Amino acid sequence: MSRPPSERLLAPGTFEPLVADCAAVVRDEIGRRGPVIRTGFNLVRRARPDLVERALRYLLPAFARALDPYHAEAEAAGEALGPHLLARDGDVADSLLAVTDRRIERVENRAVRNLYGKLRGRARAEVVRSLPAVVAVLERHL
């Protein structure tokens, strides 16, 4: 059995390049959205240019651990992880969003919590739509 994704993705020498690649995916995905989303994102980035990278550094360890059960399933089935994740895209999205749901519970800023609540209903579809790009990044780093 190979090491789980969390061990490999969080290893020194892998983690920072992973953060950079994931930040590029976030920027690309935001760039494909409507002007309101793009404008809002750009305003936030002007105020905090490193916001995406900081958020990823915080969330990626939990995201990586959320992928470990899918790795075990893929290995047991003799499948590669990437195609397995894509075949289970809805479940994977739910697992990743469970990480952000747990995080938002600890956020004290009411405006941030309200914004998350407004966006959460669409989040699953957005994560599923973005999953091929995420899997491509993961495959580069695993």
HELIX and SHEET records of a PDB file:
HELIX    1   1 PRO A    5  LEU A    9  1                                   5    
HELIX    2   2 PHE A   15  GLY A   31  1                                  17    
HELIX    3   3 PRO A   35  ALA A   47  1                                  13    
HELIX    4   4 LEU A   51  ALA A   77  1                                  27    
HELIX    5   5 LEU A   81  ALA A   87  1                                   7    
HELIX    6   6 ASP A   89  GLU A  105  1                                  17    
HELIX    7   7 ARG A  110  HIS A  141  1                                  32    
END                                                                             
